[in-house]
Amino acid sequence: MQRKVTISSKNISQKQWANLMLELNLMKKSWAPYADLMVETPGLKKIIAWGTQNYDAKTDIDSN
């Protein structure tokens, strides 16, 4: 059975939205042994890439 949750906000800043997406990604990873969760939003891969990069990493995120 598929279940779906929709989260929306009219008054959230870009930084708050990015932080929310990173938190949901952490939850998704934590729940991996119990359920296959999917988070879908435009730009999610870029948000996760920027939010999880190491400061000493020499990679270019825009090329991914």
C-alpha positions as CSV (number, residue, x, y, z in Angstrom):
1,M,0.0,0.0,0.0
2,Q,1.3,3.4,-0.9
3,R,0.9,6.3,1.4
4,K,1.5,10.0,0.6
5,V,2.1,13.1,2.6
6,T,2.2,16.6,1.1
7,I,4.1,19.4,2.8
8,S,3.6,23.0,1.6
9,S,4.3,26.5,2.9
10,K,3.7,30.0,1.6
11,N,5.9,31.8,4.1
12,I,9.1,29.8,4.2
13,S,12.5,31.2,3.2
14,Q,14.8,29.5,0.8
15,K,17.3,28.7,3.6
16,Q,14.5,27.2,5.8
17,W,13.2,25.1,2.8
18,A,16.7,23.8,2.2
19,N,17.1,22.9,5.8
20,L,13.8,21.1,5.8
21,M,14.8,19.1,2.8
22,L,18.1,18.1,4.4
23,E,16.2,17.0,7.6
24,L,13.8,14.9,5.5
25,N,16.7,13.3,3.7
26,L,18.2,12.4,7.1
27,M,14.9,10.9,8.1
28,K,14.8,9.0,4.9
29,K,18.2,7.5,5.5
30,S,17.3,6.6,9.1
31,W,14.1,4.8,8.0
32,A,15.8,2.9,5.2
33,P,15.8,-0.4,7.1
34,Y,12.0,-0.1,7.7
35,A,10.5,1.5,4.7
36,D,11.4,2.8,1.2
37,L,10.7,6.5,1.5
38,M,10.8,8.9,-1.4
39,V,11.2,12.7,-1.2
40,E,10.5,14.6,-4.4
41,T,10.9,18.3,-5.0
42,P,12.6,20.4,-7.7
43,G,16.3,20.9,-7.0
44,L,16.5,18.3,-4.3
45,K,19.7,16.7,-5.6
46,K,21.4,20.1,-5.6
47,I,20.2,20.9,-2.1
48,I,21.4,17.6,-0.8
49,A,24.7,18.0,-2.6
50,W,25.3,21.5,-1.1
51,G,24.1,20.5,2.3
52,T,26.1,17.4,2.7
53,Q,29.4,18.4,1.1
54,N,32.6,18.4,3.1
55,Y,34.3,21.8,3.3
56,D,37.6,20.3,2.3
57,A,36.1,18.6,-0.8
58,K,37.4,19.9,-4.1
59,T,34.5,18.8,-6.3
60,D,32.3,21.1,-8.4
61,I,28.6,20.5,-7.4
62,D,27.2,22.2,-10.4
63,S,28.8,19.6,-12.7
64,N,26.6,16.8,-11.2
